[in-house]
Amino acid sequence: MIITDVKTTLVKVPYGRPPGFRPSWLPGVIQESYSFTIVQIFTDEGITGIAGTTCFGDEAKVFVDREIRPILLNKELESTSGIEGIWGEIRSKADGKPMISMLLSGAGEGNTIDWGGIVKSVLRSPWNTLSLFSSKNILLEDRPWFVNVALWDLIGKKENRPVCDLIGRKKDKIKVYASTGEIVSSKTVEFAMKCLDEGFKTIKLRAHHADPDKDLDVIKKVKDAVGGEMEIGVDANQAWTVLPPFWSRKRALEVAKSLDRMGIAWFEEPVGGKDFKMIAEIADAVEMPIMGGELQHGIETLEKLLDAYDIVNPDISMSCGISDGIKIAEMARKRDKLFTPHAWQLGPGIAANLQVACVLENCPMLEYPYDPNWSVEQRDLLLEESLIVENGYLEVPKKPGLGVEINESIIEKYTVV
Ligand SMILES: [Mg+2]
């Protein structure tokens, strides 16, 4: 099978509920749409490998078009063992060239990030700051990991098997946690009860107020409302050092201790992602597991994180790809640690994380974006069929490759470049 063409497409898919979505990890920013890059790898056998990833603007598209497409063109690929060779070449080419630098330098033909919109959103924020990309802990380096996912999709389709079967399926379905994306509010208790009614066993809440007591107050109310019937995870997104508020180390430790006393199931990103010492200190101070790793990239960094976090959550599409993802999960298993993939993504990104989650012994759950202000229908608009949860579990699709088909007309409708 010879690779004959590689096409990348940047789409912006509307969140669908005006005025937009307020991500906890970008306080003060209101997003009207979700930016996502799709890669399609075409072959002489008529099989096409597809994958996609979250992005800011056209950084992933520009990077793949310029650096990766020339490597892939005319390459022969017959089986999963062939992926490693091609991927090694891509990895060496990509090293030291973060995709985000392409974006910041405006290298693209059509640099489509909406800087004006972001600045306006920031000015509306209570901190009135323009500290975008100023923090020392910034972790927006990126790599074309989703291209690795598309190569696995290609082989799965060629062999007519789901990707999880190419690696070694351990389960047919995985428990998912309802992952909210907006900061906790007076409506959070009602939404948590709705999730419980729908069969979710676990929910994740977002804590990112400048005064964490406001977060703790809502989290306590949710805990009281759901009792022992649903586990609660809390994500502070403090490794997202793009916009304040940033908690001090002392405050992060106090919040961790409060959550631990409350019986919270895990606490995610209490401090900056490269603050390994403090992550480990917090993890030692509480019984509750500390989780992180979604913003780090590559085996070397993620291996260091395994010494700090109790649970790592790299995203297969965004942080490591499938080839390296299964290696990192094995490193975690040997250290008796868990690997629960981040999957705050549009449909194709969730599908990649789902395939990997179903092959890992040390993966008890998967993230499932589910927020009152973002419907599953909008989230999975790029797919022919939505990824629907049943009684708190998500089943791995029966179709080959990633098991999902993308809706070409929707992609065409929302294509930016
Ligand atoms: Mg997170």
Residues whose N, C-alpha, C, O or C-beta is under 5 A from the ligand:
A	BS01	MG	D235 E268
